[in-house]
Amino acid sequence: MTTIAVEAALKMLVTFLANEAQSMADVRLRVSNLKDDLDYMNSSLQIAESINEKDGGLKTWVKQVRDVAYETEDVVEEFLLLLTPPSHHFLRTWLFHLQGLRTRHLLSDKIKLIHLKMKGIKERRETFSLPSTQVELGGMHLRLDALFIDDTAVVGIVNSKSQLISLLNEGDKNLLIVTVVGMGGVGKTTLVRKVYESREVKGNFDCQAWITVSQSFTTLELLRASLKSFKETKNEEVDKMDMIQLIDTLKNYLQQKRYIIVFDDIWRVEAWNHVRYAFPCCSCGSRIIFTTRNGDIASLTETNNHMFNLNPLSVEESWTLFCMKAFRGDEYKGVCPEEMHEISWRMMEKCGGLPLAIVALGGLLARKDKHDLEWQKILESLSPDTRIISELESLEKILLLSYNDLPNHLKCCILYTSMFPEDYQIRRSRLIRLWVSEGFAEDRPGGYTREKVAESYLNELVNRNMIQIVLKDNFNRVKTCQLHDVLRDVLQRKSRDESFSIVLKDEKLIQSSEKIHRVAIYENFQGAKRSLFKCLRSLLLFPISEDVVGTVNGNRKLLKTYLYGCRSLRVVELERVPLVYFPEELTELIHLKHLSLRRTYISNIPESIRKLRCLEILDLQFCYIEYLPQGILDLKNLRQLCFSRAVKVPSKIGNLTKLEKLISFEVGRKNVKEIGKLTNLRSLGVLNLTQQYWTHLSLTLEKLKRLTALYLDSHDTAPNTLKRLSLTCSSPPLLLQRLCLYATLQSVPSWIIELRYLGKLVLGNSRLENDPLRALQGLENLVVLHLLEESYSGEELSCDIEGNYPKLKELHLSEMWSLKRIVLTEGAMPRLRELQLKRCLSLETVPTGTEHLRDLQYLSSLEMPSIFSQNIRGPDGQDFWKVEHIPIIKIVSSHIYIL
């Protein structure tokens, strides 16, 4: 993890050397030498960090390197700030340059001191003998527990065991790989061991082998272990064989045999690719099982592979296992005493259904007195703010194995994610913006934006079972996610140890010597000394309770503590903090890249925002802002500017040529032509659209070659002032993936059918007279279709061609007052999973053809006519036969939920 700090410092030094060509020769030389020193150190750090933490001397050395790296970053950052010219031209004088000369002398002196520290650290490096490969962390006794656990101590695997045995014994004679995937400690090894040793499996295979794969495996070790397990062979003979001999011997022995082999705890697909030639694909029904934390393993093997996901225990299963471990023995016999129930339940919840955590914590508590106060002390000690209890160190080391296996950029991402509160559901878009603003993801060749790269990082962490998906959207993308509570606590402790980030709850727990670079603040934290925040890079505030909201709102000094003097701040997240006025201190953060004031009460942005020349992301969604000042035009690096209501923008908005996202701005006579200058736009939202403005806008759309999302709203909802728009466009943006039209239309724009990549289409207030469902049947890649709020005034919607809408998964129809019939031809919308009908008050029967939608999982009837609800409710309903195959049917009538 220290390598992250070193690489950040190296990046800062490179920036300095690139920007400060005019610096004095000795300054540039010293900075360059310091960069070389850090480069040298970086080569040893990854190995050093993997060595057992009980090596106190080496641990101290690693910490010293990290501190110097952070100090280097802070010093160079400070001087870059001092050498940044003020925005007002009259200060760009010889006085400023004279002051810059003095600043460079000070920098030279500070770099000299850091260089002396580095020299001592380099000399101490020679006293340590570092191994040539990374050392695997401990925790082996918990793995042995998983291998040899007694059947009576196994909870919650009966169904999984049965499913896995059936999968292994099924009639398919081809070689099958079964990959059991789950986060560390979820019970993969225990489950597979019980299956491996079961009579149902043993009796169906001619031979079997169990191989534990370490992170530092070698191909020869795996082959030798496999041969020794399968075949009675003298160890001396096997140890003398080279790779080719081992492969030939194994392959010849297993030929025409039905074999099963388990590779337990496999980390990379290379482990299999190096040995796969030794395992013949003879048609005997052989099986290979992987247990892994990395879901990518299953997709990367060429052989037929079935992924078997293992999830944490349910609450009931967790409670059973906890009581078995914590209250074992003749006195309690696995039953929790009434007086210990509350504290025991809290202990169990802390484990988050993770069997390894429950077993470790339960085993610890079994040796303690059964007193509420005694257990309360242990519960408090489980906080990430305190040092881990020695009895639980092995659990932490096993969970950190996944972390240690990550490349540095993913370590940054996962540590940053641990700053969010417990059980907090994190929006994908929010997390990605934060990672990008921190510099964890950068643009790549081939059109991969930093946002796309960051999303690939998120997917990789999901596949490695380090981030849990809460919700997915219909495009199979993560919508919200969170960390497992136990892993979050471990990562918060790791993050604080490495001076990466800290979560503040209690000022008493802050060490005066701590260097705080990133901070998350929630609960009832009342503030700390300003001196602790002078090196701050990121500030995240989470008002998660009414008490905290009241505290922040009533005491502006609290916010000033975090902003005053913290000129190195890059990221400030104030989402849902009840601010009424824009904090003026923000405008002094001239290196700020990310500012979120989302869901605050701010109604005015000051002209002084022009000072934030490095700002890239400004999130003002769900605020009360009605216009932006002229100063916004000085933010030349701005890439995302987001609102959720009509906001007047300056007429020269086209000067912000780096803008990629401009959401919900109010178009006007002076700024409509400016949009054509924003050629980097990927997302555009336009309000107050008229026919005149569309005439200008349609001509500029052809210049927006990168546009993937377009939102148009005319604000015309008054029936007696209907002005139907004709949205003709000769050159539409062909890369559009999302399109929302809230406007009264003459007809469905013909160019929509040309959008071959369109995945989501929303029509609202359109008042179309012709059937839009028929008009849009040519959209082969459409996944989501919403026809909302009087989008159609006819009596029938029809999809009358078999195979149309082949990828559609979600269809929402609402407030079409005249609609009486919906007809879906058999074979249309074959992949539809969600159908929502809302306030279509003339529709009394279920859509014809619903019975053919075999993939339909969810039917929602919201405030529909009572006869419609009666027709689908229960076996006696007239249309129940059409919907009885749907797993979830939700009926909401007059705001009463009937499930």
N, C-alpha and C positions, 0 to 999 in steps of 0.2 A: 504494500500500500504506500510505502514511502516513495516508491518509484513514481507514483502519481504526483506527489509534491515536487520531486526532482524534475519531472517532465514539464510541469507547469512553470517552474523556475527557468528551465531551459528555453521554453517558448517565450517567456518574458525577456530573456537576455537576447534572443534572436530578434525580437521586436525592437528592442533598444538599439541594437547594432544596425538594424535596417533604417530606423527613423532618425538616428542621431549621427548622421554623416559629418555634421559640423563639430562634433564634440572634440575636445582636446585629445591629442594622440595618446597620452598616458591613460586617460579615462577609457578609451576604446580598447587599449591593450589589456588593462586590468579586467575589464568586463569580458573580453575574449578569453583570457586565461581562466577566469572563473567558470566560464562555460565549458572549457576543456576539462577542468577538475570535476565538474558535475557529470559530464559525459563518462568520465572514467569511473566514478562512483556508481553510476547507474548500472554498469555491467555486473556488479557484484550483489546488488540489492535484492533481486528476485530470489536468488538462492539463499541469501542471509535471512530474508523474511520468512522462509519456509521452515527454518530450523526451529526445533522445539523452544518455546518461549522461556523454558527454565534456564536456558543459557543466558544468564544475567548480563555478562559482559558484552556479548554480541547484541543482545537486545538494546543495551545502552548505546552501542555504536550506531545501530540503525536509527534510534531516536535522535542522536546528534546530527546525523546526515539529514534527517527530515527537518529538524529545526533550522539548520543552515539553509536548506532549500526554501523553506517558507520565509526565512529572513531575507534571502536574496530576492525572492519575488516581491516582498513588501517594500524593500529598499528601492528596487528598480521601478516598481509601480509608483512609489511616492515621488520619485524624481521625474518620471514621465508626466505626472500630474503637474508638478511645478514648472515643467518646461512646455506645457501646453499653452499656447497663446490665448489670451482672453478673446471673447467673441467681438468686442467693440473695437473698431478699427483705430480709434485714437490712442489706444494703449499699445498698439504695435509700433513701438518706437525704440530708439536706442536705449532708453531706460530699461525696457523689458529685456533686451539682449545683454545689457550690462549685468542685470540681475541673474540672467541665465548663466553667465560666466562664473559667478560666485556659486551658483547651484551645482555646476559641474565639478568645481573644486571639492565641495562637500561630498558629492557622489564618489569622487575618486578616493577620498579618505575612508568612507564607509565600506567601499568595495575592498580596500586594502585590509581593513579589520576582518572582513568575512574571509578573505583569502588566507589570512593567518590562521583562523579557525579551521578552515578546510585543510590546511597543511598538517595541522595536528591530527585531524581525523584520518587523513590519508596514512599517516605514520602508524596510528593505532590499528588501521585495517590490516597491516602486515602481521600483527600479532595473532590474528585468527586464521585458522586453517579451514577454509570453506570447502565443502564437498563439491563434486563436479555436477551433481544433479540435485534437484529439489528433494527435500526430505519430507516424507509423508507424516502428517500429524497423528497424534495418538488417538485414543478412544477405542482401541482394539477390543477391550473387555466387553464393551457394549455390543460390538459385532458378534463376539462369541456368544453372548446372551441370546442374540437373535438366532444364531445357528442351532443352539442346543436347548432352547426354551421348552419347558414341559407343556404337554397338551392342555393340562388344566389351567395353565396361565395364559392361554391364547384367547383373546376376545375379539369379536367383530370380523373374523375372516372366513366364517363358514360359507357364506354365499360366494365370496371371491374364490375360495378354495375349490368349491364345486364347479364354478364356471371354468376355472383354469384347468382342472382335471379333464372336463369334457372337451375342452379345446385341444388338449394334448392327445386324447384318445380317439378323436373323431376319425372317420374313415379315410381321409385324404392320405394317399400314399406318398405324396411328394414331400420333400424336406421342407419343414416349416420352422421359421424363427418366431418365437413369442417374446416380445419386449415388454417387461413389466416396468412401468414408469411411475415415478412419484418422488416427492421431495425427500430430502434426507430425514430419516427417523420415522417415516410413515409406515414401515413394516414390510417393505419389499422382500428382504432376505428371510424374514420369519415366514411369510406366506409361501414363498417358493420352496423353502426348506421342508415345510409340512407337506406340500404337494409332491416334492421329490421323494420323500420318504414314505408316502402313502402306498398301501397295498395295490390300489387301483393303477398307479403308475408303475411301480416296480414290476408288477406281473405282466405288463404289456411291452416291456423293452428287454432286449437281449443283454445290453450292458449300459452302464451309466457312469457319469463323472461329474464332479463339482469342482470348479476352479474359481478361486477368489482373485479378482484382477485388481492390482494396486494401480495408483495413478502413475507410478514410475515403472510400469511393466516393461519387459523385453520380450521379443518374439520367441526367443529360445526358452525362456522361463515358462511361457504359456504352453508351448508345444511339449516340453518335458513334463510339466504337471499333468497335461491331458493324457499323455501316453502312460505315465505311472498310474493314473487313476483308472484307466480302461483295462490295462494289461499288466499282468504280473511279470514284471521285468526287473532285473537287477539294476539298482540305482547307478552303479558304476558304468554299466553298459549304456544306459540312457544318457548319462552326463557326458559321454565321449562322442555322442552323435552330433553331427552338424545339422543345419536347418533342413537341407534336402533329405538327409537320412531320416530325420524325425517325421517330416511330412509323408514320405513314402511309407514308413513303417505304420504310422497311424492310418493312412488311407487304405493300405492293404488289409489291416486288421479289421477296420470298420466296414469294408466292402461287403455287401449283402447281409449286413446286420441292421436290426432296428435299434438304434442307439438314442440316448438322451444325454445331453451335456448342459450344465448350467455355468454361464460366465457371470459370476456375482460381482456387482458394483463396477460395471464397465463405464468408462468415462468418455472414450472417444471411439469412433467407428474404426479408426486405424487398428485398434486392438484386434478386431475381427478380420479386417482386410489382410492382416499379416499372417493369419493362421487358417483362413477359410479353405485353402486348397487341401488341407489335411482332412476335411470332413466331406466325404462323398455325398452326392445328391442321388444316391440309389433309391429306387421306388420301394422303400421298405417302411415308410411312415416314420422316419427319424425326426427328432425334435431337438431344437437348440433354444435355450432360454437365456435371455439377458435380463439382468436387473440394472437399472440405471436411473440417474436423476435427469438425464438429458433426452428429451423426447425426439430430438433430431436423429438419434441413433437408428430408430425404426425406419425412417424415410431414406436413410443413406445406404442401407444394405441392399445388395442386388437381389438376394434370395427373397422369396415370398415371406413377408413379415407381418405379423399381427400385433398391434399395440394394445396393451392391457393397462389401463390407467388405474392406479390405486389412490384412493382419496383418504383424508383423515377420518377418524372414527366419528360416529354420531355422538350426540350428547349422552344418550343412554348408555352406549357402549363405553364411552370415556369414563362415565361414573362407575360402571361395573369394574373396569380395569383398575381405576384409581383405588376403589375400596379394597379390591383384592390385594393390592400392593401395600397400601398405607395401613390397613387394619387386618393384617394377616395374623395367624396364630390362633390358638385355642380360645383366647379370651374374647376376640371380636369375630373371628371366622368370616372375615370379609364384609362385615356389616358396620356401617358408620354409626356411632352413638349419636343420639339426638342432639346433645349439647355441642357436638363438633360439626354438625351438618352445614351450617352457614359458612364457616371458615374453610371447610373441606371443599364445598362447592366452588368457592372462589379460587382455591388452589387448582381444582380440576379445570376450571374455565381458562386459567392462565396457560394451560398446556395446549389449548386449541385443537384438541383431538389428535395430537401427535403421540402415538404409542411410546416412542422412545422417551419423550419428555415425561409422560405419565409414569412410566416404569422408573425412570431416574428419580423424579420428585417423590413418588410414592415410596420407593425404597429408602430415601432419606428420611421421610416422615415416620416410617415404621420404626426407626431407631430413636425417635424423639418421644418425650413425654406427651401424652394426649391431653394437653392443656391449650386452651384458646390463645392465651397470651404468647406461649412458646411458638405456636404456629404462625401467629401474627407477625412475629419478628422475622420468621423465614419468608413469609409472603412479601414483606417490605424489602427484604434483601434481594428479591428477584428482580427489582427494578433495574433498568439499564444504567441508572445513575450510580449504582453501587457495584463493587467488585463481586464477581461471581463466587458463589459458595464453592469451596474446594470439592465437595462431593458431586457437584454438577459440572465440573470442568470438562469431563469427557464428553458430555452431551454438547457443550458449546463447541468443542473441537470438531466433532462429527459434523455439526451444522456449518462450521467454517470451512470444511473441506470443499463445499460447493463454491464458496466465495473465493477461496484460494485458487481454484481452477479457472477463474475468470481472467480474461485479458484486462489490461488496465482501464480501458474505456468503459467496460461493463462494470468494473469495480466502482468507478465514479458514479455510474448511473444507479446502481443498487444502493450504495450508501446514501445518495441524495434522496432516494425514495423512502429510506428509513426515517427521514425527518417528518413525514406525515404522521398524524395522530393514529392511535390504535383503532383498528377496524375502519379507518377512513377510506371511503370509496373514491379513488383518484380517477379523474377524467383523463382519458388517453391524450386528448389535445393539450390539456394543462401540463401534464408530465413531459410531453415532448417539447413544448415551448420552453420549459425550465431547463431541460437538458441542453437544448440548442443554445439558449442564452448563456449557459455556463461554459460553452465551448466544447462539450463532450462529443458533439457530432458536427461534422463539417461537410460541405458539398463534395461530391465525388464525380469523376468523369462519367459521361454517359447519361447526363440529365438527372442524376440522383441528388435531389436537394437535401439540405441538412435535416429537414423534417422527415423525409423518407428514410434517411440513414438512421435517425433517432428511432423511428418506428420499427425498423429492422432490429435495433438493439432491444426494444421492448419485447418483440416477438421471440428473440433469442433467450431473454431472461425468463419468459413464460415457458419456452420449451425446456429450459434447464430446471423448471419447477422452483424458481426462486421468487417469481411474482405470480400471484393467483389471479385468474380472470374472474371478475364478478359478473359482468355482462358482455356479450358479444352483439354486434349489430348484424344486420342481414347480409352484409358484405364479408362476414366472417372475420371482421377486425375487432380488436379489443375496444370496448366502449368504456368500461370502468374496470379498475383492478385494485388490488391491495396486497400487502405483505402478510404472511402468516405471523401471528402475534409473537410466537417464540423466536422465529428468525428475525423479526423486527427488533426485538430486545437485544439479541446477539449483535446485530449489525450496528445498532445505536452505540453499544459499548465499544465495538471495534472502531467505529467512526470517531468517537471521542478520543480513544487511545491514540489514533493516528492524526489528531488535530484537523480532521477533515470537516466535521460538523458537530454541533451540539444541540440538544433539545433542552430548553430552559424551563424549569418548573419552580425551582427553589434557589434563591441567591446563595444560601448557605452551602450548596453543593458545588459552587463554582470556585475553582482554585485561582488565586490571584496571579499565578504564573502561567495560566492557560492562555494559549493563543487561539482566539476564536475567529475562524474564517467564514463559517456558515452557521446560521442560527435559525432554529424554529422555535417559536414562542407560542405556548398555549396553556390552558388551565388558568391558574390564578397567580402567575408570575407577576411580581410588582415592579420589576426593574432592577438594574445593577449599575455599578460604577461605569461611567463613560469610557474610562481608560481600557476596559475589557474589550471594547468594540472598535478600537482604532484600526484593526486589520480586517474588518468585516468585508466579505465579498457578497454574501447573500443574506437576505432577511425575509423570513416567511412568518407571517402572523396568522394564527388560526383561532378566531373567536368561536369556540365550540360550545359555549354555554352562555346563558343570559348574564351571569355574573361577570364573565370576562368582557362581554360586550359593554356592560355598564362601566367597567373599570377603564377600558380604553377610551370610551366616549367621554368620560368625565375627567380624565387626566391626560391632557395633551403632552405633559412633561414626559410621560412614559414613551411616547413615540419619538419625541425629541432626543431622548437618550440614545435611541438606536440610529437616528439619522444625523445628529449633530457631530460633525468632525469625522464621519465615516465616509470620506471622499473616495474610498476605493470600492464602494458598493457597486456591484454589477446588476444585481437582481433584487427587486423589492416587490413582494407579493402582499397586498393588503386586501385581498378578496374578503368581502363580507364584514370588514372592519367598519363600524358605523361612523365614518368621517363625514362631516358636513362641509368642511372647507379643505381645499387643496393645501397640503402642508408645504409651506414655502421652503422648508429645509430640503425638500426633494430637488429643487432647482440648482442646488449647489453640488449635486452628485454628478459631476460632468462626465464621468465614465459609465454612467448608468446605461445598461443595454435593455433591460426588461422592467416594465412598470405595469403592474396590474392593480387597477382601482375598481375592479369588477364588483358590482352589487354594493357599492358604497353610496352615500347620499350626496356626493359631490355634484354641484351644478355648474361650476365655473372652473375653467382652466386658465391660469394666469399667462400673461404675455411672456413672462420670464422663462417659460418652458423652452424657449429658444436656446437656453444654455445647455440643454441635454443633447449635445450634438452627436453623441454615440448611441442614442436611443434607437433600438431596432424594433421593439414590440411595445405598443401602447394599447392596453385592454381597458376600454371604457364601457363595456357592455353592462346593461341594467343600471346605469347611472342616470343622472338627471340633467345631463349636459345638452344644451340646445345649439351651441355654436362653438367653433374652435377659433382661437386667436391667430393673427397673422404669423406669430412667432413659430407656429407649427411648421411653417415652410422652411425654417432653418434646420430642421431635423433631416438632413440629407441621407442618413443611414436608415431611416425608418422603413421597415419591411412589412409590418402588420399594424393596421389601424382599425380597431373594431368598436362598433357601437351596436345597440339593439333598438334604437329609436331614431327618428329623423334628426340628423344633425347637420347644420349648415357649415360648410367648409370654405376656406378662402378660395378665391377665384383662380389662383395660380397653383392649385393642388397638383397640376401636372409636373411641377418642379421636383416632386418627390419621386424620382424615377426608379428608385429601388423598391417601391411598394409592390408587395406580392399579394397582400390581402387588404381590401378596402370594403368594409361591411357596413351597410345601412347608412349611407350618407345621402343627404337630400340634394337631388340634382336641381340645377337652376340654369338660367339663361347664360350666366357668365362662366360656369364650370363644366357644362356638358361636353364641350369640345376638348377639355383638358384630359379627359379619360384616355384619349388616343395616345397621349404621351407616356402613359403608364404601361409600357410594353412588357414589363415583368409580372404584371398582374396574373395571379392564379385563381383568386376568389374575388368576386365583385358583387356588391349588393347596392341596388339603386332604389331610392324611394321618391315619391312624388312624380312618377313617370307620366308624361302626357304624349299625345301623338306627335307634337312638335319636337319634344325632346328625343323621342324614339327615332325620329328621322335622322337626327344628328348622331345619336348613339349607335344606331345600326351601321352607320358608315365607319365608325371607329372600331367596331368589334373585330373587323377583319385584321386589324393591326395587333390584336391581343392574341397572339399565336399560342400562348401558354395557358390561356384561361381554361380551368377545369370546373369551376363552380360559378353559377350566375343566378342572382336573385333580383327579380323585378317586381315592384309594387306601385300601383297607380294611386292608392289611397281612395279610390272611388267606390264607395259602398252605398251611396244614397240612390234608391231605385228611381226617383223621379228626375235624376240628373245623369242618366246613363249615357256614357260616351264610349262606344265600343272602339277598342284600339285594333288597328291592323298592324300586327307585328311582322311585317315582311322584312326579309334580310337576304341580300344576295350572297353574302359570304359569312355565314355563321362560324363561330369558333368550333371547329370540328373535334377538338379534344375534350369537349364538355362531358363531365361525368355526373354532375348534379345541376338540375334546373328547376327553379321555383318561380311560377308566374302568378301573382295576385293582381289580376286586372280583368276588367270586362272586355271580352274578345269578340271579334267578328266571327272567328273560326280558329280551330287549332292551327297554329303556324305551320306551314308545310315544311319548313326547314328542320323541324324537330325530328322528322323521320330520317334525316341525313346524319343524325348524331349517333354513329355506330358504337361509341363508348358510353352512351348515356346509361347510368345505373339507377338514378333516382329522379323521378319527375313528380312535381307537386303543382296542381292547378287549383286556385282558390278564387272565388268571386267572379268566375269567368262567364257565367250565364250563357254557356254554349247552347245552341239550338240543335246541333248535330251531335250524334253519339260519339263522345271522345274515345270510348273503349274500342270502337271499330277503327277510328281514325289513327289510333296509335299502335295497331296490331303489328306493324313492321319493326318495332323496337325489340330486336332479338336479345339484347344484353340488359334489358330493364329488369331490375331486382325489386325496386320499391316504387309503387304508384299510389299517390294520394289524390283523390278527387274530392275537394272540400268546399264547404260554405257556398252553396249555390253555383257550383262549377258547371252544372248541367241542368237545363230546364225541361228536358223531355221526359217521357214516361217509361222508356225502356233502354237499358244498357245491354249490349250484346257482344260477346266474343264468339263469332260463329265459324271460325276456321280452326280445324284441329291442328295442334302443335304450336299455335301462336302463344306469345308470352312464355317462351320455353324456360326462362330463368327467373320469372317473377316469384318472389317469396312473400311479399307483403302488399296487401291491397286494402286501402282505407277509403270508405265512401261515407260522406257526411253531409247532412243538411241539403239534400236534394229533394225539395218539397213535392215535386210532381212525380217522382220516380215510383213506378208501380211494379215493374218486372226487371229481373236480371237473369239473363240466359247465358250459360257457359257451356259451349259444346264439349262433348266428351273428348278428352285428349288436349284440351286447351289448359293453360296454366298448370302443367303437370307437377311443378315443384312448389306450388303455393303452400305456405306454412301458416300464415296469419291473415285472417279476414276480419275486418272491423266495420260494422255498420252502425252509424250514429245519426239519430234524429232524421231519418228518412221517413216522414210521417205518413206517406201514402203506400209504403211497402209493407205488405202483410204476409208475404210468403218468403221462405228461404230461396236464394238463387237456384234456379234450375241447373242441375249439373253439379251441385255441391257434393252429391254422393260419389262422384267420380274423382274428387280431389283427395286421393289417398294419402298424400303427404301433409294434409292440413292438420296442424297441431292445436290451433287456437282460434276460436270463434268468439267475437265480442259483440254483444248487442247492447248499445248504449242509448237509453231513452227512446227506444223504438216503440211502435204501437203495441198496445197490450195483446192484441190478437197475434202479432208476430211472436211475442214472448211465449204465449200459450202454445203456439204451433211447434215450438222446439223444446218445450219443457216436458221431460218424462216420456215414457213409452206411449202414453195416450195422445201425445201431440201429433197433429196432422203431418208435420214435416220432420218428426223425430227420426224417421228412417233415413233421412238425408244426412243427418248430423251425428248419428249414434257412433260413428267411427272416430269422431274428433275427441282427443283426450281431455281438452279443457274448453268448456263453454261457460262464458261469463255473461250474465244478464244483469244489466243495471237499469232499473226502472224507478223514476222519481227519486234518484239518488239513493236507492236502497239496493245493496248488493245481494244478489242471490246466486250462490255457487252450485 
